Amino acid sequence: MASTLVFLFSLLLLLLLPLPSFSQSCTSQTFSNNRLFATCNNLPHLSAALHWTYDAANSTLSVAFIAPPSRPGGWVAWALNPTGSGMVGAQAVVGLRQSSGGSLVAKTFNISAYGPVTPSRIAFETWELEAEEGAGGVMTVFATIKLPRGVTTMNQAWQVGPSSTGGLPDKHDFGVGNLNAKATLDVVSGQSSGGTDSRLKEKNIHGILNAVSWGILLPIGAIIARYLKAFKSLGSAWFYLHVVCQLTGYAVGVTGWAIGLNLGKKSKGIQYTTHRNLGIALFSLATLQITALFLRPKKDHKYRVYWNRYHQLVGMAVVILGIINVFRGLEILSPAHKWKDAYIVVLCVLGVIALMLEVTTCFIARRRKLDSSDSTKKYNGSGAANGQRGFQQPLSA
């Protein structure tokens, strides 16, 4: 059991490592009307690339931003941010469709806050705005921007979204790639240093702790309680294994839950309502389980059977909600699909173990029932009944 736990923990650790995204080399990308640019960079996230030419004489920057939308018919955006490193304060150029199935256009947006946005003038003078769609649904946005004189290094941000409604971009995803889509850009040297989300390490710790606790330790503890007590040779060891496993899972899970609350406070404007509500429900039910341990009636108490039933039902609810919330967390972190598949393999391994134990314990229970039945027959056939016949008097003498 210990070696299995170490294996599952290691697998989950790999599962939550952030993975980079890769795109076609920008040097092989071409544009319509034989447009050429002096420099290009493959951006580190969302399979995006930026091409540009900087004219120092008049401080103008001509750019072509290319990226695939998150879904067919979606939108792409590139921005300079003179006041910060993220999307708030970004002066964005967005390529999107005017309507469903309509033509592509490029519009400017001043992203002053999280929430609904509308087309607006930005802090930089812009012209030659254009958007086009290439093979595979990849979109390109063109723009020429007037930079402040002498300013050659700025913060940039980029983003992709699923769709647009009424000529406005719909909300984008909040996966690791989306949150890390920002960097600094030096238009003269041609260097673009990718930025990372300062909360990424905290998010990964939150994910690992909760996946191991709610997603692995508590299901293992439930399996121990349901099946190992059938093995008489273990005595009460199964109970202590169950308690240690569940208390450890609870402690680790509460730690991850607290980190999640802290992340929520830091991530203003970003809400994962379902994940958050499931986490609160898990914490509440698990705390109720721990509290109920101190109120457990003795074995011979008339209410013990009701307590056992409650303990089993609430425990099963915690296990099910925990697994669901692990999958919800994986959707938020957005690792490669193979890592989500790896967690499914972990659950399948636990499921196979549970199935094998179910068959084994059913066999043990049936064997004990047959042995008990045989003992009763022997007693009734050769004990009291034979004795009664032995003391009977003959009918005639």
N, C-alpha and C positions, 0 to 999 in steps of 0.2 A: 504493500500500500504506500509506503514512504517513497519507494523508487518511482512508482506511478505518479505520485504528486509532484516530485521533482521534474519529471519529464513534461507533465502538463504545464507546470509553471514556466519552464524554459520555452515551451512552444508559445505560450501567451506572451512572453517577453518579446519574442521575435515578431509576434503578431502586431504589436503596437508600435514598432519602430517606424519613424517617419520615412517614407520612401520618396526619392526625387522623381520628378516627371521629366520625360525626354521628348524632344521634338526633332524634326528634320533639320539638318544643318542650315543655318540662315544663308550661307554662301551659295547654296543651290537654288534658292527661291528667286523667282522672277515675277515681274509685274506687267500689267497691261501698258500699252502705249510706250513700250521700251523705257519705262522709268527706271533710272539707276540712282543708287545712293552710295555715298562714300564709305560708310561703316555699317556693320550690323552686329548684333549680339543675340545669341540664344538666351532668352530669359529663363530663370531657373524653375518656374512653375507654370502650370496650365498649358504646356506645349506651345508657348508663345515665343515670338521673336520681334525684335525692333530694328528697323533700318532707318538711317538718318544721314543727312548732310547738314553741316553747320557752316554758315557763312559769317565769319567773324567781322567782316567789313560793315554789315548792317544788323548783326546779332539776330539772324533768322535761323530757325531750325525747321528743316523739312523732314517729315517722318512718315514712315509706313509701318503700322503695327499690324501684325498678322497672328491670328489664333483661331482655333476651332471653338465655336460656341459649345456650351455644355450639353445642348440638345439641338437637333435640327431646327432651323428657324429661330435660333436664339440671337443673342447680341454679344458684342465684344467692346471693350473700352480700354483706353490708355490715357494716363493723366500725369501731369506735373503737379507737385504739391509744394508750394512755397512756404507753408507754415508748419507742416508736420510730415510724418512718414507713412501715414495710412491713407484711407479714402476720405476721411473728414478733412475738409480744406482742399481737396483735390480739384484741380481745374481739368476736367475730363472731356475727351472727344470720344463719342460713342457711335458705333455703327449698328444700326438696327433697321427693322422693317417698319414702314409707315402703318401697315395693317397686315392682317393675315394674308399671306401670299402676295403682298405688295412689294414695291421696289425698295432697294436698300438706300438708306440715306445716312449721312454723318451729321450729328448734332453736338453742340457743346452743352455741358452741364457743370454748374458750380455746386459741388457737393459740400454744402455747409453743415450738414448733420445727417445722422442715420435716419432713414425713413423715406417717405415718398419723395421723388425728385422730379423736376420739370425742366425742360430746355431753358437755358439762360445764358447770358453773356458771361464770359470768364475773365479772369484777371489779365490774360494775355490777348493781344490782338492776334486773330487767326484768320486765315483765308485758304482757299483751295481745299475745302473740306469735301471729301468723297469717300464712299464705301463701295466695295464690290465683293462678290462671292466667287470662290474658286472651286477646284475639284475637292470632292469630299465634304463640301459645306464649309470649308475654311474661309474665314472672312478677313478682309484687309481694310484698314482705315487709313486714309491719307490726310495730312494736314500740314500747313506751314504756320509756324508760331513765331511771334516776335518776342524774344527774350530780353530781360533787362540788360543794359549794356554792362559788359564786364562779368556777368554771371554765366559761368560755364558748367557748374556742377549743381545739380538739383535732385530732389527726391522724386522718384517716379513710382507709379502704382498702375496696375492693370487688372482686368477682371473679365470674366465671361459669365453669361447668364443663359437661362433656359428658353426664354420667350419674351415677347414684347406685347403690350396691350395698348391700343390707341396711340401708337408712336412713343410709348414710354417703356423703359426697361423694367421687366419684372424682377423680383428679388433673386439674387444669386445664391448658390450654395455656400455653406460655411465650413467646408472641409479644410484640411491642412494646406492644400495647394492654394485655395482661395484666400485664406488668412495670411499666407506668406507671400502673396503676389505683390511685393514691393522691394525697391532697391534704390541705390543712388546711381546717378548717371552723369558721367563726365563727357560732355559732347566734344571736347577737344581731343582728349587722349583715347577716347573710344572705349573706356572701361565702364563696366556696369557691375557693381558688386551687389549680389543678391542679399536681401535682408531676410531675417527669420523672425517669427513671432516670439516675442520675449516670454510668452506664456506656454510655448510648445512643450518645454520640459515638464512644466507643472501639469499640463493636460495629459501627457504620457504617463506620468506617475499616477494621476487620478484614474486613468483608464486601466493601468496594470493592476492597481490595488483592487479596484472594483471587479475586474474580470476574474481575478484569482479568488476573491472572497465570495461574492454573490454567484459568480459563474462556475466555480469549481469546488471550493472548499465546502460550501453549504450542500450542494448536491451529493458530494462524497459522504458528508456527515449523515445525510438522510438515508443513503444506501446502507451505511453501517448500522443505523438504528433499525432499519426494516429487516435486514437479513442476517447479520452476524449473531444476533441473540438466539438464533435457531441452533447454533453450534454449542452444545452443552460444555464442550471441552474448554471454551473460552471463558466460562463463568461470567463474572460481571465486567470483564475487560472490555466487552463491546460497549458498555454504557460509558465508561471513562473515555474510550476512543471517540465516541459520539460527542460527548460534552467538550472535550478538548478541541475537536475539529470545528464544532459550531461556535464556541467561544472565540477561537482564533479567527474564524471567518467573520464573525461579528465585529471584532476589534479592528481587523484590517479593513472591513467594509465601511465602518464608521469613519475611519481615517480618510479613506477615499471620498466618502460622502462630504466630509468637512472641506476637503480640498476643492470639491466640485462647487460647494456654496461660495467659497472664496473666489473661484474662477468666475462665477456668475456676477459677483460684485464688480470684478475688474472688467468684465465684458459688457459694458453699457451699450445698449442698442442691439445686442445679439442675444436671442433667447431660444432655448431648446425646451419648449414647454412640456412636451411629452416625456422627454428624458428626465427633466427636473421633477415632474409630478410622480413618475415611477420611482425615482430615487427617494423622494419623501415618503411614499407609501412603503417602500422596502424598509427604510429606517424605522418607521413607526411600528410595522408588524414585527420586525426583528427585535426591537426593544420590548415589545409586548411579550414575545416569547421568552426573552431573558428574565423579565420581571415575573412571569408565571412560574419559573423554576422555583422561586422562593415560596410559592403558594401551592406547590404540588401536594395533594393529599397522600396519606400513607396507602400502601397497597390494599389493605383490608377496609379502607374507608368507602362508604357507599357512593361517594361522588367521584372516586378515582376513575371509573370507566368514562364519565363525561369529560373529565380533564384530559384523559388520553385522547379522546376523539377530537377535542378542541386543539390539542397540541399537534396532532397529525395534520389536521386541515390547515391550520395557520402555517405550519412548517412547509407544507406542499405549496401553499400560495406564495411564500417567500421564495422558494426555489424556482417556481415558474416565472414570477415577476423578475427575479434576478437574471435569469437567462434571457428573457425578452429585452431587458434593459441593457445587457451586454451587447446584443445585436444593434440596439438603438445607438449605443455609444460608438460602435464600429462604423455605423453609417455617418456619424458626425465626424469622426477622425478621418474617414475615407482612405484607409490603406488600400493596397492592391487587393484585388478580389481573392487571390490565392490565400491571403492571410485570414480572410473571413471564412474561406473554405477550411482552413486549418482548424479554426475553432469548432466548426461543424464536425470535423473528424474527432476532436476531443470529446464532444458530446456523444458521438456515436460510440466511442470507446467506453464511456461511462454507461451508455445504454446497453451495450453488449454485456458488460460486466453485470449490470442489474438483471438482465434477462437470464444469464447463466445462474446467478444466485437465486432468482425466482424459481427456476426449474429445480435446482438443488434443494432448496428449502421445502418446496412442495413434496419432493420425493422423501425427504426426511420426515415431514409431518405425516405422510401416508404410511411410512414404515412404522412410525411410533404408534399410529392408530391401529395398525394390524397387530403389532406386538401386544398392545394393550387388550385388544379383542381376544387374542389367543390366550393370554393369561386369564382372562375372565372365564373363557370356556373351560379351561383346565380346572379352574377352581370349582365351577359349578358342576362339572362332570365327574370329578374324582374326589371331591371334598365332601361338602355337606350332603349332597344327594346320596352318595354311596354309604355315608355313615348312617343316614336314616334307614336305608334298606337293611343294613347290618343289624340293627336293633329290633327289627320287626319279628314278631312271634309267628311261627307257622300256623296255618289255619286249622290244622288238625294234628293231633298227637297220637 
